[in-house]
Amino acid sequence: MSGTGPSRYAKGPMKELSRSNDLVFISWARTFLADAGIATMVLDNHTSIIEGSAGAIPRRIMVADRDLERAQALLKDATERLE
């Protein structure tokens, strides 16, 4: 995913914000959170690719512990507006 090189990854303990196999959602969420100043990291990307199209292993969007509550609130607000 563009826009988040290793220097922008959150440092320290991280928490899972979301799990998804939807690459559009993951890209949107990372860009949306980056615009809000929240660094993200996606885990299980390569594992998900290797397992194929079964969707058994979703990718995890991770944020720093200190950003979790704010990131949850921002995503909740944004996704509710889309519904």
N, CA, C and O of each residue as an XYZ file, in Angstrom:
332
protein
N       0.838     -1.166      0.000
C       0.000      0.000      0.000
C       0.893      1.243      0.000
O       1.873      1.319      0.741
N       0.551      2.170     -0.807
C       1.394      3.355     -0.934
C       1.189      4.320      0.224
O       0.165      4.294      0.908
N       2.189      5.171      0.425
C       2.068      6.232      1.409
C       2.492      5.895      2.816
O       2.494      6.776      3.675
N       2.848      4.672      3.084
C       3.243      4.338      4.452
C       4.501      3.491      4.436
O       4.434      2.269      4.572
N       5.628      4.125      4.271
C       6.899      3.417      4.298
C       7.279      3.076      5.716
O       6.618      3.523      6.653
N       8.327      2.297      5.901
C       8.738      1.864      7.239
C       8.960      3.008      8.213
O       8.741      2.833      9.412
N       9.389      4.182      7.738
C       9.636      5.289      8.653
C       8.347      5.850      9.241
O       8.383      6.565     10.242
N       7.204      5.531      8.626
C       5.922      6.036      9.122
C       5.194      5.030     10.008
O       4.149      5.354     10.571
N       5.721      3.830     10.140
C       5.063      2.841     10.981
C       5.108      3.282     12.425
O       6.074      3.894     12.881
N       4.049      2.960     13.131
C       4.004      3.259     14.553
C       5.075      2.443     15.263
O       5.337      1.291     14.916
N       5.677      3.054     16.247
C       6.694      2.348     17.037
C       6.086      1.984     18.379
O       5.238      2.704     18.906
N       6.521      0.870     18.921
C       6.021      0.437     20.216
C       4.871     -0.539     20.071
O       4.602     -1.036     18.977
N       4.189     -0.815     21.185
C       3.094     -1.789     21.184
C       1.976     -1.378     20.228
O       1.616     -0.205     20.129
N       1.446     -2.364     19.539
C       0.379     -2.105     18.583
C      -0.833     -2.965     18.909
O      -0.721     -4.020     19.533
N      -1.994     -2.488     18.471
C      -3.255     -3.202     18.658
C      -3.938     -3.360     17.309
O      -3.766     -2.544     16.404
N      -4.714     -4.424     17.198
C      -5.476     -4.661     15.976
C      -6.674     -3.721     15.918
O      -7.475     -3.655     16.850
N      -6.781     -3.008     14.823
C      -7.907     -2.106     14.608
C      -9.011     -2.798     13.812
O     -10.193     -2.641     14.114
N      -8.621     -3.561     12.797
C      -9.612     -4.179     11.924
C      -8.991     -5.364     11.187
O      -7.773     -5.440     11.022
N      -9.855     -6.291     10.745
C      -9.454     -7.420      9.892
C     -10.321     -7.374      8.647
O     -11.525     -7.126      8.717
N      -9.693     -7.614      7.513
C     -10.471     -7.593      6.270
C      -9.708     -8.264      5.148
O      -8.477     -8.306      5.147
N     -10.461     -8.788      4.189
C      -9.907     -9.266      2.931
C     -10.214     -8.273      1.811
O      -9.842     -8.497      0.659
N     -10.886     -7.187      2.147
C     -11.271     -6.165      1.176
C     -10.119     -5.178      0.997
O      -9.897     -4.309      1.840
N      -9.386     -5.324     -0.114
C      -8.215     -4.482     -0.349
C      -8.572     -3.012     -0.522
O      -7.779     -2.135     -0.180
N      -9.756     -2.741     -1.047
C     -10.195     -1.350     -1.200
C     -10.416     -0.729      0.178
O      -9.989      0.398      0.430
N     -11.085     -1.466      1.071
C     -11.297     -0.954      2.430
C      -9.971     -0.718      3.136
O      -9.787      0.316      3.779
N      -9.051     -1.659      3.025
C      -7.753     -1.527      3.694
C      -7.016     -0.297      3.186
O      -6.473      0.476      3.976
N      -6.996     -0.117      1.885
C      -6.327      1.049      1.300
C      -6.989      2.343      1.761
O      -6.306      3.293      2.146
N      -8.316      2.377      1.721
C      -9.052      3.567      2.147
C      -8.791      3.859      3.626
O      -8.491      4.996      3.989
N      -8.902      2.847      4.471
C      -8.723      3.044      5.909
C      -7.324      3.561      6.222
O      -7.169      4.467      7.041
N      -6.316      3.000      5.585
C      -4.935      3.440      5.833
C      -4.739      4.888      5.406
O      -4.102      5.666      6.117
N      -5.283      5.254      4.247
C      -5.160      6.633      3.764
C      -5.937      7.584      4.659
O      -5.441      8.654      5.009
N      -7.150      7.202      5.030
C      -7.997      8.014      5.905
C      -7.309      8.258      7.247
O      -7.279      9.387      7.737
N      -6.759      7.202      7.837
C      -6.090      7.332      9.123
C      -4.780      8.117      9.003
O      -4.440      8.894      9.896
N      -4.056      7.921      7.923
C      -2.818      8.679      7.710
C      -3.120     10.172      7.620
O      -2.372     10.994      8.151
N      -4.210     10.519      6.951
C      -4.613     11.928      6.867
C      -4.942     12.501      8.237
O      -4.833     13.708      8.454
N      -5.346     11.631      9.165
C      -5.652     12.056     10.538
C      -4.421     11.974     11.436
O      -4.508     12.233     12.636
N      -3.276     11.615     10.858
C      -2.031     11.544     11.630
C      -1.820     10.241     12.371
O      -1.007     10.181     13.294
N      -2.536      9.197     11.985
C      -2.416      7.898     12.647
C      -1.679      6.934     11.724
O      -2.138      6.647     10.618
N      -0.537      6.438     12.184
C       0.256      5.478     11.414
C      -0.368      4.091     11.521
O      -0.894      3.718     12.569
N      -0.307      3.335     10.435
C      -0.854      1.982     10.406
C       0.175      1.006      9.854
O       1.161      1.391      9.226
N      -0.087     -0.255     10.109
C       0.718     -1.336      9.545
C      -0.262     -2.463      9.221
O      -1.188     -2.731      9.986
N      -0.050     -3.114      8.092
C      -0.896     -4.248      7.724
C      -0.106     -5.529      7.965
O       0.990     -5.703      7.433
N      -0.671     -6.419      8.768
C      -0.064     -7.717      9.033
C      -0.813     -8.800      8.262
O      -1.987     -8.640      7.931
N      -0.138     -9.874      7.988
C      -0.685    -11.052      7.308
C      -0.935    -10.836      5.820
O      -1.640    -11.624      5.190
N      -0.366     -9.778      5.254
C      -0.566     -9.513      3.833
C       0.007    -10.643      2.976
O      -0.683    -11.167      2.102
N       1.246    -11.015      3.219
C       1.878    -12.059      2.408
C       1.233    -13.424      2.649
O       1.068    -14.203      1.710
N       0.875    -13.711      3.866
C       0.221    -14.980      4.175
C      -1.121    -15.072      3.470
O      -1.487    -16.123      2.943
N      -1.845    -13.970      3.464
C      -3.140    -13.933      2.802
C      -2.993    -14.164      1.299
O      -3.812    -14.850      0.688
N      -1.955    -13.592      0.711
C      -1.709    -13.770     -0.724
C      -1.367    -15.227     -1.028
O      -1.861    -15.795     -2.001
N      -0.526    -15.824     -0.197
C      -0.094    -17.206     -0.420
C      -1.252    -18.190     -0.309
O      -1.307    -19.159     -1.066
N      -2.177    -17.961      0.621
C      -3.272    -18.908      0.813
C      -4.279    -18.871     -0.327
O      -5.156    -19.732     -0.393
N      -4.179    -17.907     -1.218
C      -5.035    -17.878     -2.402
C      -6.311    -17.100     -2.192
O      -6.379    -16.202     -1.352
N      -7.308    -17.447     -2.953
C      -8.544    -16.670     -2.967
C      -9.603    -17.184     -1.991
O     -10.744    -16.726     -2.041
N      -9.267    -18.101     -1.126
C     -10.245    -18.653     -0.183
C     -10.685    -17.630      0.858
O     -11.785    -17.737      1.399
N      -9.856    -16.658      1.140
C     -10.213    -15.634      2.114
C     -10.151    -16.107      3.552
O     -10.767    -15.507      4.432
N      -9.419    -17.169      3.794
C      -9.353    -17.739      5.141
C      -8.481    -16.916      6.087
O      -8.662    -16.972      7.304
N      -7.543    -16.160      5.541
C      -6.633    -15.387      6.382
C      -6.777    -13.903      6.047
O      -6.173    -13.423      5.087
N      -7.568    -13.178      6.827
C      -7.731    -11.742      6.555
C      -6.493    -10.953      6.964
O      -5.740    -11.363      7.848
N      -6.301     -9.840      6.322
C      -5.218     -8.919      6.673
C      -5.663     -8.113      7.894
O      -6.843     -7.803      8.054
N      -4.694     -7.781      8.754
C      -5.006     -7.024      9.972
C      -4.404     -5.631      9.883
O      -3.223     -5.472      9.574
N      -5.222     -4.628     10.154
C      -4.742     -3.251     10.231
C      -4.395     -2.981     11.684
O      -5.238     -3.101     12.573
N      -3.139     -2.615     11.911
C      -2.637     -2.381     13.258
C      -2.334     -0.895     13.452
O      -1.910     -0.206     12.523
N      -2.560     -0.416     14.676
C      -2.207      0.956     15.055
C      -1.532      0.918     16.423
O      -1.652     -0.061     17.160
N      -0.831      1.979     16.747
C      -0.199      2.074     18.061
C      -1.270      2.057     19.148
O      -2.375      2.565     18.953
N      -0.936      1.474     20.282
C      -1.865      1.425     21.424
C      -2.486      2.789     21.690
O      -3.694      2.904     21.898
N      -1.655      3.811     21.681
C      -2.121      5.163     22.034
C      -3.116      5.720     21.013
O      -3.867      6.643     21.331
N      -3.135      5.175     19.792
C      -4.022      5.675     18.735
C      -5.284      4.846     18.560
O      -6.164      5.225     17.786
N      -5.391      3.727     19.260
C      -6.485      2.781     19.010
C      -7.870      3.405     19.182
O      -8.695      3.321     18.272
N      -8.136      4.016     20.308
C      -9.476      4.560     20.556
C      -9.842      5.630     19.537
O     -10.969      5.656     19.042
N      -8.910      6.500     19.223
C      -9.167      7.560     18.243
C      -9.410      6.962     16.857
O     -10.322      7.384     16.146
N      -8.591      5.980     16.476
C      -8.753      5.337     15.171
C     -10.102      4.623     15.076
O     -10.765      4.695     14.041
N     -10.511      3.939     16.140
C     -11.812      3.262     16.159
C     -12.945      4.270     15.971
O     -13.871      4.036     15.194
N     -12.865      5.388     16.688
C     -13.911      6.406     16.595
C     -13.965      7.025     15.197
O     -15.047      7.242     14.653
N     -12.804      7.307     14.622
C     -12.757      7.894     13.283
C     -13.343      6.944     12.241
O     -14.145      7.359     11.404
N     -12.946      5.671     12.289
C     -13.467      4.705     11.321
C     -14.960      4.476     11.502
O     -15.700      4.374     10.524
N     -15.399      4.396     12.743
C     -16.830      4.192     13.006
C     -17.640      5.345     12.435
O     -18.645      5.131     11.757
N     -17.203      6.563     12.708
C     -17.897      7.747     12.223
C     -17.928      7.772     10.688
O     -18.972      8.026     10.087
N     -16.786      7.509     10.069
C     -16.681      7.566      8.610
C     -17.528      6.484      7.940
O     -18.202      6.751      6.946
N     -17.495      5.268      8.479
C     -18.263      4.187      7.852
C     -19.759      4.351      8.066
O     -20.545      3.945      7.209
N     -20.174      4.934      9.184
C     -21.588      5.196      9.414
C     -22.110      6.221      8.405
O     -23.263      6.138      7.981
N     -21.284      7.168      8.025
C     -21.681      8.174      7.040
C     -21.868      7.554      5.659
O     -22.649      8.057      4.851
N     -21.151      6.461      5.385
C     -21.237      5.794      4.082
C     -22.484      4.935      3.950
O     -22.911      4.626      2.837
N     -23.062      4.554      5.060
C     -24.234      3.644      5.025
C     -25.496      4.372      4.626
O     -26.562      3.762      4.549
